[in-house]
Amino acid sequence: MKSISCAFFVLLALTDAGCQIETLQAPEMAVISQLQPLNKEKTLNADINVNIGSVEVSGSEDPASLYSLDLDYDKANSQPDINYSSAAGGEEGRLSFALRDSAKTGARTARQDTKLRINFSNLIPLDMKLITGVGESRLNLSGGRLARLDFTSGVGSTKISSYDPNQVACEHLHIKNGVGELDAVGLGNLNFSSLEYQGGVGAANLDFTGEWKQDADIKIEVGVGAVRLKMPRNIGVRVEAPKSFLSGLHLDGFNKVDNLYYSDNYDAAKIRIFIRIATGIGECRISWV
């Protein structure tokens, strides 16, 4: 009885002092679906920022759709901001999507599953910037028209796939991995001229198989963990790595000439790749498939 009385007076004192006891916010699940018709657009620029939840990106062959999206989210915790506009007489489409914490006060219940599924037209070039926070990411880039990609992942696993050739030349790929495992398959199909990968905490598997059409430069920054690169045997590879990182570098089928490493097939290869490796505390391995 004495302890109950003490607790009561402590609570009363906190209330008198102006302390507020926040109420519990119950989840409020909601669904948003949008389809933007394909009109005069010849390009699409997409800027997507999702602070929490899973993200799925894929292509669409629908000749009437520029993009479509489906969002399941908790209104008690998040607030979406979706805007579409066009420029250059309607020929340049611009999509802006952001899902961030709402401004509601009060203690929050456990977050419900937030999911964003978005399909982009495979009929016009796409320049996409994608930032994810906490959650899984799935990017299916097969057979599209990816002109440029800037992708930053936060915490969670990531899978990137391209099983069919990209229909246009891709200027640049930038992939920055936060905390979690990243698996990429068929990167050679993306027809890129340059790729930059920045490793965070966790393993990364970068599979460069596919239909190569041009020479390319690749920069790899090793974070905390292993980065494994798989190269097709018909691609010639030249590697540059700092001396301080040689203990963490594992190469199969390479010859050292001065400060560079050349694959055994380099002189005869029609497609050649130059890989620069930056230091980290993990390791980097290049093997053949």
Helices and strands as residue ranges (DSSP letters): H 2-16, E 24-25, E 29-37, E 43-52, E 54-60, E 65-74, E 78-87, E 92-101, E 107-108, E 115-121, E 126-134, E 137-140, E 146-152, E 158-161, E 172-176, E 182-185, G 187-190, E 194-198, E 204-207, E 216-221, E 226-231, E 235-240, G 243-248, E 249-251, E 254-257, E 260-263, E 271-278, E 283-288
